[in-house]
Amino acid sequence: MKLIVGLGNPGREYAMTRHNVGFITVERLAEKLGVTVTEKRFNALIGQGRINGEKVILAKPQTYMNLSGEAVSAMLNWYKLDVADLLVIYDDMDLPCGQLRLRPGGGTGGHRGMESIIITIGEDSFPRLRVGIGKPALARFATADFVLGRISEDEADLLREAIDLAVEAIGCIVREGINQAMNQYNRKKAVPIPPVSSDTS
């Protein structure tokens, strides 16, 4: 069994913000698996499905980002899972918009949700999938304003492709392990699909 957690903030006002890329990825994965992430347990919305025959728990903590560890710790304890069976998906300003980066462990990278998880469970040796959101073009934008800002149309094209790649990568992690997924997906970058020309001449 694997626990796949997307990080974000609950509430309609945060639904399409950059900080909610983790939620959006879990929702896209759930859609692909034909399941819903709506059951309220462990201060999270959860759903259950299977990837290549293996049971996966999909979760979106509802504690707000800075307390994500509370929900993750409760789920790990309830399902009696090792931290190696946890995968956390979250946004990363240090990666260009649309870039993916898989790692088997590591630090917080300044991400408050990851900081909460690592402090609460007392471990940092769990797989994580970062989805790049880039940095604001103007330095005057505060980090909080940027990550809590709504995804622009240009970003949406890149992130849509990145999230589809992320869903593929998650399947690879479950089937073949984190190392194989890293080899396949850390080199890939989302490229927006160009619009179809309406010129028929």
Backbone as a printed PyTorch tensor [residue, N CA C, xyz], in Angstrom:
tensor([[[  0.8410,  -1.1910,   0.0000],
         [  0.0000,   0.0000,   0.0000],
         [  0.8840,   1.2510,   0.0000]],

        [[  0.4390,   2.2750,  -0.7580],
         [  1.1520,   3.5500,  -0.7950],
         [  0.2040,   4.6660,  -0.3600]],

        [[  0.7650,   5.6560,   0.3250],
         [  0.0320,   6.8550,   0.7050],
         [  0.5400,   8.0020,  -0.1560]],

        [[ -0.3350,   8.5430,  -0.9930],
         [  0.0300,   9.6010,  -1.9300],
         [ -0.6700,  10.8760,  -1.4790]],

        [[  0.1210,  11.8470,  -1.0380],
         [ -0.4130,  13.0660,  -0.4310],
         [ -0.0600,  14.2710,  -1.2950]],

        [[ -1.0710,  15.0180,  -1.6840],
         [ -0.8600,  16.2890,  -2.3640],
         [ -1.0670,  17.4180,  -1.3800]],

        [[ -0.1580,  18.3810,  -1.3680],
         [ -0.2620,  19.4870,  -0.4190],
         [ -0.9830,  20.6820,  -1.0360]],

        [[ -1.6920,  21.4030,  -0.1790],
         [ -2.4340,  22.5780,  -0.6150],
         [ -3.2010,  23.1650,   0.5430]],

        [[ -4.0520,  24.1290,   0.2390],
         [ -4.9120,  24.7580,   1.2390],
         [ -6.3660,  24.5050,   0.8750]],

        [[ -7.2030,  24.1700,   1.8560],
         [ -8.6190,  23.9500,   1.5690],
         [ -9.3470,  25.2700,   1.3120]],

        [[-10.4860,  25.1930,   0.6580],
         [-11.2910,  26.3870,   0.4270],
         [-11.2700,  26.8030,  -1.0270]],

        [[-12.4210,  27.3020,  -1.4720],
         [-12.5850,  27.6770,  -2.8750],
         [-11.6110,  28.7720,  -3.3030]],

        [[-11.2940,  29.6740,  -2.3570],
         [-10.4280,  30.8010,  -2.7070],
         [ -9.0050,  30.3760,  -3.0480]],

        [[ -8.6110,  29.1600,  -2.6360],
         [ -7.2550,  28.6690,  -2.9140],
         [ -7.2130,  27.6490,  -4.0600]],

        [[ -8.3590,  27.3150,  -4.6060],
         [ -8.4670,  26.1550,  -5.4990],
         [ -7.4940,  26.1880,  -6.6730]],

        [[ -7.3340,  27.3200,  -7.3240],
         [ -6.4770,  27.3950,  -8.5110],
         [ -5.2660,  28.2860,  -8.2720]],

        [[ -4.7130,  28.2040,  -7.0710],
         [ -3.4980,  28.9620,  -6.7670],
         [ -2.2660,  28.0740,  -6.9540]],

        [[ -1.1140,  28.7060,  -7.0880],
         [  0.1260,  27.9600,  -7.3290],
         [  0.4440,  27.0070,  -6.1680]],

        [[  0.1060,  27.4210,  -4.9500],
         [  0.4160,  26.6140,  -3.7680],
         [ -0.4150,  25.3290,  -3.7160]],

        [[ -1.4350,  25.2260,  -4.5620],
         [ -2.3120,  24.0580,  -4.5410],
         [ -2.0230,  23.0550,  -5.6490]],

        [[ -0.8420,  23.1470,  -6.2310],
         [ -0.4670,  22.2070,  -7.2950],
         [ -0.5140,  20.7530,  -6.7990]],

        [[ -0.1650,  20.5360,  -5.5320],
         [ -0.2320,  19.1780,  -4.9760],
         [ -1.6560,  18.6360,  -4.9700]],

        [[ -2.5980,  19.4560,  -4.5280],
         [ -4.0170,  19.0700,  -4.5540],
         [ -4.4500,  18.7480,  -5.9810]],

        [[ -4.0910,  19.6410,  -6.9030],
         [ -4.5280,  19.4930,  -8.2960],
         [ -3.9900,  18.1920,  -8.8900]],

        [[ -2.7520,  17.8400,  -8.5440],
         [ -2.1510,  16.6070,  -9.0550],
         [ -2.8860,  15.3780,  -8.5180]],

        [[ -3.2010,  15.3840,  -7.2320],
         [ -3.9340,  14.2570,  -6.6490],
         [ -5.3240,  14.1420,  -7.2730]],

        [[ -5.9670,  15.2670,  -7.5290],
         [ -7.2860,  15.2410,  -8.1670],
         [ -7.1960,  14.6600,  -9.5770]],

        [[ -6.1380,  15.0230, -10.3000],
         [ -5.9640,  14.4900, -11.6650],
         [ -5.6890,  12.9900, -11.6270]],

        [[ -4.8830,  12.5480, -10.6680],
         [ -4.6180,  11.1190, -10.5130],
         [ -5.9020,  10.3700, -10.1670]],

        [[ -6.6910,  10.9180,  -9.2600],
         [ -7.9580,  10.2940,  -8.8780],
         [ -8.8810,  10.1540, -10.0820]],

        [[ -8.9270,  11.2100, -10.8930],
         [ -9.7520,  11.1710, -12.1080],
         [ -9.3020,  10.0410, -13.0270]],

        [[ -7.9950,   9.8990, -13.1920],
         [ -7.4710,   8.8480, -14.0580],
         [ -7.8030,   7.4520, -13.5160]],

        [[ -7.7850,   7.3210, -12.1760],
         [ -8.0670,   6.0210, -11.5490],
         [ -9.5590,   5.7590, -11.3980]],

        [[-10.3730,   6.7620, -11.6860],
         [-11.8160,   6.6000, -11.5690],
         [-12.3030,   6.5680, -10.1340]],

        [[-11.6290,   7.3260,  -9.2510],
         [-12.0380,   7.3730,  -7.8510],
         [-12.2480,   8.8310,  -7.4470]],

        [[-12.8350,   9.0360,  -6.2670],
         [-13.0260,  10.3750,  -5.7410],
         [-12.2140,  10.5310,  -4.4500]],

        [[-11.8340,  11.7660,  -4.1640],
         [-11.0930,  12.0680,  -2.9400],
         [-12.0020,  12.9610,  -2.0960]],

        [[-12.9770,  12.3380,  -1.4610],
         [-14.0210,  13.0930,  -0.7700],
         [-14.3100,  12.6060,   0.6470]],

        [[-13.7740,  11.4550,   1.0350],
         [-14.0340,  10.9390,   2.3760],
         [-13.2560,  11.7460,   3.4040]],

        [[-13.9420,  12.2060,   4.4480],
         [-13.3060,  13.0460,   5.4590],
         [-12.8050,  12.1890,   6.6190]],

        [[-11.4850,  12.0610,   6.7140],
         [-10.8410,  11.3280,   7.8040],
         [ -9.4510,  11.9000,   8.0360]],

        [[ -8.9840,  11.8290,   9.2680],
         [ -7.6050,  12.2270,   9.6050],
         [ -7.2950,  13.6870,   9.2520]],

        [[ -8.2920,  14.5840,   9.3590],
         [ -8.0940,  15.9840,   8.9520],
         [ -7.6800,  16.0790,   7.4850]],

        [[ -8.2470,  15.1930,   6.6750],
         [ -7.9180,  15.1700,   5.2500],
         [ -9.1190,  14.6720,   4.4570]],

        [[ -9.0890,  14.9300,   3.1650],
         [-10.0030,  14.2670,   2.2310],
         [ -9.2230,  13.1340,   1.6050]],

        [[ -9.7960,  11.9310,   1.6340],
         [ -9.0690,  10.7790,   1.1070],
         [ -9.9230,   9.9900,   0.1240]],

        [[ -9.2440,   9.1940,  -0.6680],
         [ -9.8680,   8.2600,  -1.5900],
         [ -8.9530,   7.0580,  -1.7500]],

        [[ -9.4970,   5.9730,  -2.2610],
         [ -8.7090,   4.7530,  -2.4200],
         [ -8.8350,   4.2270,  -3.8400]],

        [[ -7.7350,   3.7470,  -4.3680],
         [ -7.7380,   3.1610,  -5.6940],
         [ -6.6250,   2.1400,  -5.8080]],

        [[ -6.3740,   1.6930,  -7.0240],
         [ -5.2890,   0.7330,  -7.2630],
         [ -4.4900,   1.1390,  -8.4840]],

        [[ -3.1870,   0.9980,  -8.3710],
         [ -2.2800,   1.2100,  -9.4950],
         [ -1.5300,  -0.0900,  -9.7030]],

        [[ -1.7260,  -0.6960, -10.8600],
         [ -1.0740,  -1.9700, -11.1660],
         [ -1.3420,  -3.0140, -10.0770]],

        [[ -2.5460,  -2.9900,  -9.5280],
         [ -2.9470,  -3.9660,  -8.5180],
         [ -2.6130,  -3.5820,  -7.0930]],

        [[ -1.7830,  -2.5530,  -6.9070],
         [ -1.4120,  -2.1550,  -5.5500],
         [ -2.3620,  -1.0680,  -5.0440]],

        [[ -2.8140,  -1.2280,  -3.8110],
         [ -3.7170,  -0.2550,  -3.2150],
         [ -2.9840,   1.0470,  -2.9450]],

        [[ -3.6350,   2.1620,  -3.2900],
         [ -3.0780,   3.4830,  -3.0050],
         [ -4.1350,   4.3170,  -2.2890]],

        [[ -3.6930,   5.0490,  -1.2850],
         [ -4.5320,   6.0030,  -0.5890],
         [ -4.1670,   7.3830,  -1.1090]],

        [[ -5.1280,   8.1020,  -1.6480],
         [ -4.9030,   9.4640,  -2.1240],
         [ -5.4270,  10.4200,  -1.0570]],

        [[ -4.6690,  11.4600,  -0.7510],
         [ -5.0720,  12.3380,   0.3430],
         [ -4.7440,  13.7980,   0.0640]],

        [[ -5.6610,  14.6630,   0.5450],
         [ -5.4660,  16.1090,   0.5130],
         [ -5.6850,  16.6290,   1.9360]],

        [[ -4.6290,  16.8960,   2.6900],
         [ -4.7950,  17.4220,   4.0500],
         [ -5.6270,  18.6970,   4.0630]],

        [[ -6.5070,  18.7990,   5.0530],
         [ -7.3900,  19.9630,   5.1710],
         [ -6.9980,  20.8520,   6.3450]],

        [[ -5.7770,  20.7310,   6.7990],
         [ -5.2840,  21.4540,   7.9770],
         [ -4.7180,  22.8230,   7.6370]],

        [[ -4.6990,  23.1750,   6.3670],
         [ -3.9330,  24.2830,   5.8170],
         [ -2.4680,  23.8680,   5.7890]],

        [[ -1.7630,  24.4760,   4.8500],
         [ -0.4320,  24.0220,   4.4800],
         [  0.5160,  23.8550,   5.6750]],

        [[  0.5320,  24.8480,   6.5600],
         [  1.5450,  24.8670,   7.6170],
         [  1.3630,  23.7820,   8.6710]],

        [[  0.2360,  23.0640,   8.6500],
         [ -0.0050,  21.9820,   9.6080],
         [ -0.2110,  20.6450,   8.8980]],

        [[  0.3020,  20.5230,   7.6860],
         [  0.1080,  19.3010,   6.8880],
         [  0.5800,  18.0480,   7.6110]],

        [[  1.6020,  18.1760,   8.4310],
         [  2.1640,  17.0240,   9.1240],
         [  1.1780,  16.3240,  10.0370]],

        [[  0.2230,  17.0590,  10.5960],
         [ -0.7560,  16.4450,  11.4930],
         [ -1.5580,  15.3680,  10.7620]],

        [[ -2.0400,  15.6880,   9.5720],
         [ -2.8240,  14.7340,   8.7900],
         [ -1.9570,  13.5800,   8.3020]],

        [[ -0.7610,  13.8850,   7.8210],
         [  0.1240,  12.8390,   7.2910],
         [  0.5090,  11.8550,   8.3900]],

        [[  0.8650,  12.3580,   9.5510],
         [  1.2390,  11.4890,  10.6660],
         [  0.0790,  10.5780,  11.0660]],

        [[ -1.1320,  11.1340,  11.1290],
         [ -2.3060,  10.3370,  11.5070],
         [ -2.5530,   9.2180,  10.5010]],

        [[ -2.3800,   9.5060,   9.2200],
         [ -2.6210,   8.4790,   8.1990],
         [ -1.5500,   7.3980,   8.2210]],

        [[ -0.2990,   7.7950,   8.3710],
         [  0.7790,   6.8010,   8.4560],
         [  0.5420,   5.8560,   9.6380]],

        [[  0.1430,   6.3990,  10.7630],
         [ -0.0950,   5.5790,  11.9540],
         [ -1.2960,   4.6510,  11.7670]],

        [[ -2.3770,   5.1800,  11.2200],
         [ -3.6000,   4.3780,  11.0570],
         [ -3.3710,   3.2090,  10.1020]],

        [[ -2.7290,   3.4930,   8.9720],
         [ -2.5110,   2.4500,   7.9610],
         [ -1.2450,   1.6310,   8.2270]],

        [[ -0.5230,   1.9870,   9.2990],
         [  0.6950,   1.2630,   9.6910],
         [  1.6920,   1.1900,   8.5320]],

        [[  1.9540,   2.3510,   7.9430],
         [  2.8510,   2.4270,   6.7940],
         [  4.2110,   2.9600,   7.2080]],

        [[  5.2400,   2.4640,   6.5360],
         [  6.5790,   2.9990,   6.6950],
         [  6.6780,   4.2900,   5.8970]],

        [[  7.5880,   5.1780,   6.2920],
         [  7.7210,   6.4390,   5.5600],
         [  8.1360,   6.2230,   4.1010]],

        [[  8.7630,   5.0920,   3.8120],
         [  9.1420,   4.7960,   2.4220],
         [  7.9280,   4.5910,   1.5320]],

        [[  6.7590,   4.3280,   2.1570],
         [  5.5230,   4.1290,   1.4040],
         [  4.7390,   5.4220,   1.2230]],

        [[  5.3190,   6.5270,   1.6620],
         [  4.7010,   7.8450,   1.5350],
         [  5.2750,   8.5680,   0.3200]],

        [[  4.4160,   9.2320,  -0.4340],
         [  4.8470,  10.1240,  -1.5140],
         [  4.1280,  11.4500,  -1.3160]],

        [[  4.8910,  12.5360,  -1.2410],
         [  4.3090,  13.8640,  -1.0560],
         [  4.5430,  14.6860,  -2.3180]],

        [[  3.4870,  15.3250,  -2.7910],
         [  3.5410,  16.1380,  -4.0140],
         [  3.2940,  17.5900,  -3.6290]],

        [[  4.1690,  18.4930,  -4.0840],
         [  4.0060,  19.8910,  -3.6910],
         [  4.6700,  20.8210,  -4.7040]],

        [[  4.3570,  22.0970,  -4.5800],
         [  4.8790,  23.1300,  -5.4680],
         [  6.2830,  23.5490,  -5.0580]],

        [[  7.0550,  24.0100,  -6.0350],
         [  8.4260,  24.4340,  -5.7470],
         [  8.7800,  25.6470,  -6.5970]],

        [[  9.0740,  26.7550,  -5.9210],
         [  9.4550,  27.9810,  -6.6210],
         [ 10.8450,  27.8960,  -7.2290]],

        [[ 11.6930,  27.0090,  -6.7260],
         [ 13.0670,  26.9260,  -7.2110],
         [ 13.1980,  26.1540,  -8.5240]],

        [[ 12.1060,  25.5760,  -8.9820],
         [ 12.0900,  24.9060, -10.2780],
         [ 11.3080,  25.7450, -11.2790]],

        [[ 11.7470,  25.7900, -12.5370],
         [ 10.9740,  26.5180, -13.5480],
         [  9.5630,  25.9590, -13.6580]],

        [[  8.6390,  26.8020, -14.0120],
         [  7.2540,  26.3760, -14.1450],
         [  7.1580,  25.1990, -15.1220]],

        [[  6.5700,  24.1080, -14.6560],
         [  6.3930,  22.9280, -15.5020],
         [  7.4680,  21.8740, -15.3480]],

        [[  8.5270,  22.1710, -14.5890],
         [  9.6010,  21.1880, -14.3780],
         [  9.2570,  20.2750, -13.2070]],

        [[  9.5290,  18.9750, -13.3490],
         [  9.3140,  18.0230, -12.2660],
         [ 10.6430,  17.6240, -11.6490]],

        [[ 10.6130,  17.3090, -10.3620],
         [ 11.8100,  16.7710,  -9.7160],
         [ 11.3990,  15.7650,  -8.6480]],

        [[ 11.8230,  14.5300,  -8.8310],
         [ 11.5900,  13.4580,  -7.8710],
         [ 12.8260,  13.2530,  -7.0250]],

        [[ 12.6250,  13.0030,  -5.7300],
         [ 13.7390,  12.7050,  -4.8350],
         [ 13.2880,  11.6540,  -3.8090]],

        [[ 14.2100,  10.7900,  -3.3540],
         [ 13.8520,   9.7760,  -2.3600],
         [ 13.8530,  10.3160,  -0.9320]],

        [[ 14.2960,  11.5560,  -0.7450],
         [ 14.3500,  12.1490,   0.5810],
         [ 14.9790,  13.5190,   0.4760]],

        [[ 15.2280,  14.1510,   1.6400],
         [ 15.8680,  15.4530,   1.6300],
         [ 15.2250,  16.4170,   2.6000]],

        [[ 15.6100,  17.6920,   2.4840],
         [ 15.1280,  18.7150,   3.3960],
         [ 13.8190,  19.3290,   2.9560]],

        [[ 13.5220,  20.4870,   3.5450],
         [ 12.2340,  21.1450,   3.2990],
         [ 12.2660,  22.0480,   2.0730]],

        [[ 13.4700,  22.5360,   1.7100],
         [ 13.5520,  23.5010,   0.6140],
         [ 12.8060,  24.7860,   0.9180]],

        [[ 12.5640,  25.0580,   2.2070],
         [ 11.8340,  26.2610,   2.5880],
         [ 10.3340,  26.1510,   2.4660]],

        [[  9.8380,  24.9550,   2.1630],
         [  8.3910,  24.7600,   1.9870],
         [  7.7580,  24.4470,   3.3380]],

        [[  6.7820,  25.2630,   3.7410],
         [  6.1990,  25.1230,   5.0720],
         [  5.4400,  23.8140,   5.2600]],

        [[  4.7880,  23.3440,   4.2130],
         [  4.0780,  22.0740,   4.3190],
         [  5.0290,  20.9170,   4.5600]],

        [[  6.1470,  20.9120,   3.8170],
         [  7.1460,  19.8670,   4.0110],
         [  7.8060,  19.9800,   5.3690]],

        [[  8.0250,  21.2060,   5.8090],
         [  8.6070,  21.4200,   7.1370],
         [  7.7110,  20.8070,   8.2180]],

        [[  6.4160,  21.0270,   8.0970],
         [  5.4630,  20.4700,   9.0630],
         [  5.5030,  18.9470,   9.0600]],

        [[  5.5480,  18.3400,   7.8680],
         [  5.5610,  16.8770,   7.7730],
         [  6.8350,  16.3100,   8.3990]],

        [[  7.9800,  16.8600,   8.0350],
         [  9.2560,  16.3410,   8.5260],
         [  9.3590,  16.4750,  10.0430]],

        [[  8.9330,  17.6120,  10.5760],
         [  8.9760,  17.8110,  12.0280],
         [  8.0280,  16.8500,  12.7310]],

        [[  6.8250,  16.6870,  12.1860],
         [  5.8030,  15.8830,  12.8600],
         [  6.1280,  14.3970,  12.8390]],

        [[  6.5930,  13.8860,  11.6960],
         [  6.8580,  12.4410,  11.6330],
         [  8.2940,  12.1090,  12.0370]],

        [[  9.1350,  13.1490,  12.1560],
         [ 10.5110,  12.9300,  12.6070],
         [ 11.3960,  12.2430,  11.5970]],

        [[ 11.0510,  12.3410,  10.3200],
         [ 11.8120,  11.6810,   9.2480],
         [ 11.8100,  12.5760,   8.0150]],

        [[ 12.8930,  12.5120,   7.2370],
         [ 12.8850,  13.1940,   5.9400],
         [ 13.2160,  12.2350,   4.7920]],

        [[ 13.2770,  10.9240,   5.1180],
         [ 13.6670,   9.9310,   4.1060],
         [ 12.4360,   9.3020,   3.4600]],

        [[ 11.6060,  10.1630,   2.8820],
         [ 10.4350,   9.6740,   2.1490],
         [ 10.4130,  10.3270,   0.7690]],

        [[  9.8890,   9.6230,  -0.2330],
         [  9.8620,  10.1680,  -1.5930],
         [  9.0040,  11.4240,  -1.6890]],

        [[  9.4290,  12.3100,  -2.5630],
         [  8.6510,  13.5210,  -2.8070],
         [  8.7440,  13.8860,  -4.2850]],

        [[  7.6780,  14.5060,  -4.7730],
         [  7.5830,  14.9410,  -6.1630],
         [  7.2890,  16.4360,  -6.1480]],

        [[  8.2640,  17.2070,  -6.6130],
         [  8.1070,  18.6590,  -6.6660],
         [  7.6720,  19.0690,  -8.0640]],

        [[  6.7180,  19.9640,  -8.1180],
         [  6.2370,  20.5040,  -9.3880],
         [  6.6150,  21.9780,  -9.4260]],

        [[  7.4370,  22.3450, -10.3980],
         [  7.9290,  23.7180, -10.4750],
         [  6.8380,  24.7190, -10.7960]],

        [[  6.8390,  25.8220, -10.0550],
         [  5.9130,  26.9210, -10.3540],
         [  6.6760,  28.1940, -10.7290]],

        [[  8.0290,  28.1410, -10.6790],
         [  8.8280,  29.2980, -11.0300],
         [  8.7660,  30.3960,  -9.9840]],

        [[  9.4000,  31.5060, -10.2990],
         [  9.4290,  32.6510,  -9.4000],
         [  8.7810,  33.8540, -10.0700]],

        [[  8.3160,  34.8080,  -9.2600],
         [  7.6820,  35.9990,  -9.8610],
         [  8.6840,  36.7760, -10.7130]],

        [[  8.1880,  37.3460, -11.8050],
         [  9.0550,  38.1130, -12.7020],
         [  9.5670,  39.3720, -12.0210]],

        [[  8.7800,  39.9260, -11.1080],
         [  9.1700,  41.1430, -10.4080],
         [  9.5400,  40.8170,  -8.9710]],

        [[ 10.7220,  41.2520,  -8.5700],
         [ 11.2330,  40.9310,  -7.2390],
         [ 10.3710,  41.5200,  -6.1290]],

        [[  9.5650,  42.5470,  -6.4520],
         [  8.7670,  43.2000,  -5.4170],
         [  7.6340,  42.3000,  -4.8990]],

        [[  7.3200,  41.2320,  -5.6290],
         [  6.2840,  40.3240,  -5.1730],
         [  6.8050,  39.4890,  -4.0050]],

        [[  6.0780,  39.4860,  -2.9090],
         [  6.4320,  38.6520,  -1.7650],
         [  6.1550,  37.1960,  -2.1070]],

        [[  6.9290,  36.2960,  -1.4890],
         [  6.7570,  34.8680,  -1.7520],
         [  5.3220,  34.4280,  -1.4860]],

        [[  4.7700,  34.8380,  -0.3490],
         [  3.4160,  34.4260,   0.0050],
         [  2.4110,  34.9020,  -1.0300]],

        [[  2.5530,  36.1540,  -1.4880],
         [  1.6240,  36.6750,  -2.4970],
         [  1.7200,  35.8790,  -3.7890]],

        [[  2.9390,  35.4740,  -4.1400],
         [  3.1270,  34.7300,  -5.3880],
         [  2.5290,  33.3300,  -5.3050]],

        [[  2.8910,  32.5780,  -4.2580],
         [  2.4240,  31.1860,  -4.1940],
         [  0.9170,  31.1070,  -3.9670]],

        [[  0.3540,  32.1170,  -3.3040],
         [ -1.0950,  32.1230,  -3.0710],
         [ -1.8590,  32.8320,  -4.1870]],

        [[ -1.1100,  33.2840,  -5.2000],
         [ -1.7520,  33.9170,  -6.3470],
         [ -2.3120,  32.8780,  -7.3070]],

        [[ -3.2720,  33.3030,  -8.1050],
         [ -3.9100,  32.3930,  -9.0390],
         [ -2.9920,  32.0810, -10.2180]],

        [[ -3.0830,  30.8620, -10.7100],
         [ -2.2970,  30.4040, -11.8570],
         [ -2.7350,  31.1880, -13.0910]],

        [[ -1.7610,  31.7840, -13.7990],
         [ -2.0830,  32.5530, -15.0030],
         [ -2.3770,  31.6090, -16.1650]],

        [[ -2.8960,  32.1790, -17.2490],
         [ -3.2140,  31.3550, -18.4240],
         [ -1.9650,  30.7090, -19.0050]],

        [[ -0.8660,  31.4700, -19.0900],
         [  0.3810,  30.9070, -19.6300],
         [  0.9060,  29.7880, -18.7350]],

        [[  0.8590,  30.0020, -17.4270],
         [  1.2940,  28.9710, -16.4910],
         [  0.3910,  27.7470, -16.5640]],

        [[ -0.8920,  27.9810, -16.7610],
         [ -1.8540,  26.8690, -16.7770],
         [ -1.5190,  25.8640, -17.8590]],

        [[ -1.0780,  26.3430, -19.0270],
         [ -0.7090,  25.4310, -20.1080],
         [  0.4650,  24.5410, -19.7010]],

        [[  1.4940,  25.1430, -19.1210],
         [  2.6620,  24.3770, -18.6820],
         [  2.3050,  23.4270, -17.5490]],

        [[  1.5460,  23.9180, -16.5760],
         [  1.2200,  23.0880, -15.4130],
         [  0.2880,  21.9460, -15.7760]],

        [[ -0.5820,  22.1610, -16.7320],
         [ -1.4640,  21.0730, -17.1710],
         [ -0.6280,  19.9080, -17.7080]],

        [[  0.3660,  20.2310, -18.5310],
         [  1.2450,  19.1980, -19.0640],
         [  2.1110,  18.5880, -17.9610]],

        [[  2.5980,  19.4250, -17.0470],
         [  3.4380,  18.9310, -15.9560],
         [  2.6570,  17.9810, -15.0520]],

        [[  1.4080,  18.3050, -14.7840],
         [  0.5940,  17.4610, -13.9080],
         [  0.2860,  16.1270, -14.5850]],

        [[  0.0680,  16.1420, -15.8810],
         [ -0.1100,  14.8670, -16.5930],
         [  1.1600,  14.0200, -16.5010]],

        [[  2.3280,  14.6650, -16.6400],
         [  3.5990,  13.9420, -16.4790],
         [  3.7500,  13.4350, -15.0490]],

        [[  3.3400,  14.2590, -14.0830],
         [  3.4340,  13.8660, -12.6780],
         [  2.5860,  12.6330, -12.4000]],

        [[  1.4000,  12.5690, -12.9820],
         [  0.5330,  11.4000, -12.8090],
         [  1.2020,  10.1520, -13.3900]],

        [[  1.8360,  10.3000, -14.5520],
         [  2.5970,   9.1840, -15.1290],
         [  3.7260,   8.7590, -14.1890]],

        [[  4.4260,   9.7460, -13.6440],
         [  5.5600,   9.4620, -12.7530],
         [  5.1030,   8.7310, -11.4940]],

        [[  3.9600,   9.1150, -10.9600],
         [  3.4250,   8.4470,  -9.7690],
         [  3.1430,   6.9790, -10.0670]],

        [[  2.5630,   6.7180, -11.2250],
         [  2.3330,   5.3280, -11.6270],
         [  3.6290,   4.5530, -11.7060]],

        [[  4.6680,   5.2010, -12.2360],
         [  5.9790,   4.5550, -12.3510],
         [  6.5620,   4.2680, -10.9740]],

        [[  6.4100,   5.1950, -10.0320],
         [  6.9050,   4.9880,  -8.6650],
         [  6.2610,   3.7500,  -8.0500]],

        [[  4.9600,   3.6440,  -8.1860],
         [  4.2350,   2.5090,  -7.5880],
         [  4.6490,   1.2000,  -8.2460]],

        [[  4.7820,   1.2140,  -9.5680],
         [  5.0900,  -0.0210, -10.2970],
         [  6.5570,  -0.4170, -10.1960]],

        [[  7.4670,   0.5760, -10.3180],
         [  8.8860,   0.2600, -10.5040],
         [  9.8180,   0.8660,  -9.4540]],

        [[  9.2900,   1.7270,  -8.5920],
         [ 10.1180,   2.3140,  -7.5470],
         [ 10.5980,   3.7130,  -7.8780]],

        [[ 11.0530,   4.4180,  -6.8440],
         [ 11.4320,   5.8160,  -6.9820],
         [ 12.6540,   5.9970,  -7.8880]],

        [[ 13.6270,   5.1030,  -7.8370],
         [ 14.8380,   5.2830,  -8.6390],
         [ 14.5480,   5.2160, -10.1280]],

        [[ 13.7250,   4.2550, -10.5300],
         [ 13.3680,   4.1460, -11.9430],
         [ 12.5780,   5.3660, -12.3940]],

        [[ 11.6730,   5.8290, -11.5320],
         [ 10.8860,   7.0120, -11.8790],
         [ 11.7770,   8.2490, -12.0040]],

        [[ 12.7600,   8.3700, -11.1260],
         [ 13.6980,   9.4930, -11.2150],
         [ 14.4360,   9.4770, -12.5500]],

        [[ 14.8850,   8.2920, -12.9610],
         [ 15.6120,   8.1760, -14.2260],
         [ 14.7590,   8.6000, -15.4090]],

        [[ 13.4760,   8.2940, -15.3340],
         [ 12.5950,   8.5780, -16.4720],
         [ 12.0570,   9.9970, -16.4840]],

        [[ 11.7570,  10.5550, -15.3180],
         [ 10.9820,  11.8010, -15.2870],
         [ 11.7420,  13.0360, -14.8250]],

        [[ 12.8950,  12.8860, -14.1950],
         [ 13.6120,  14.0830, -13.7700],
         [ 14.1960,  14.8540, -14.9470]],

        [[ 14.3210,  14.2110, -16.0880],
         [ 14.8730,  14.8900, -17.2630],
         [ 13.7930,  15.5170, -18.1360]],

        [[ 12.5530,  15.2110, -17.8140],
         [ 11.4700,  15.7010, -18.6650],
         [ 10.9830,  17.0600, -18.1870]],

        [[ 10.6040,  17.8850, -19.1390],
         [ 10.0150,  19.1720, -18.8180],
         [  8.7450,  19.3290, -19.6380]],

        [[  7.7210,  19.8200, -18.9730],
         [  6.4520,  20.0040, -19.6720],
         [  6.6090,  21.0470, -20.7760]],

        [[  6.0220,  20.7570, -21.9120],
         [  5.9930,  21.6890, -23.0340],
         [  4.5380,  21.8800, -23.4250]],

        [[  4.0560,  23.1150, -23.4150],
         [  2.6400,  23.3100, -23.7500],
         [  2.3450,  22.8900, -25.1800]],

        [[  1.1990,  22.2910, -25.3800],
         [  0.7750,  21.8810, -26.7130],
         [  0.3490,  23.1300, -27.4970]],

        [[  0.9440,  23.3970, -28.6560],
         [  0.5670,  24.6010, -29.3940],
         [ -0.8630,  24.5120, -29.8910]],

        [[ -1.5540,  25.6360, -29.9640],
         [ -2.9390,  25.6120, -30.4600],
         [ -3.0000,  25.1670, -31.9160]],

        [[ -4.0720,  24.5170, -32.2800],
         [ -4.2730,  24.0960, -33.6650],
         [ -4.6180,  25.3210, -34.5000]],

        [[ -3.9030,  25.4850, -35.6100],
         [ -4.1580,  26.6420, -36.4700],
         [ -5.5210,  26.5320, -37.1310]],

        [[ -6.2050,  27.6580, -37.2100],
         [ -7.5200,  27.6710, -37.8780],
         [ -7.3870,  28.0330, -39.3540]],

        [[ -6.1310,  28.2500, -39.7900],
         [ -5.8760,  28.6130, -41.1790],
         [ -5.9770,  27.3780, -42.0540]],

        [[ -6.9580,  27.3200, -42.9310],
         [ -7.1690,  26.1470, -43.7930],
         [ -6.7080,  26.3950, -45.2180]],

        [[ -6.0480,  27.5280, -45.4560],
         [ -5.6230,  27.8260, -46.8330],
         [ -4.3920,  27.0240, -47.1900]]])
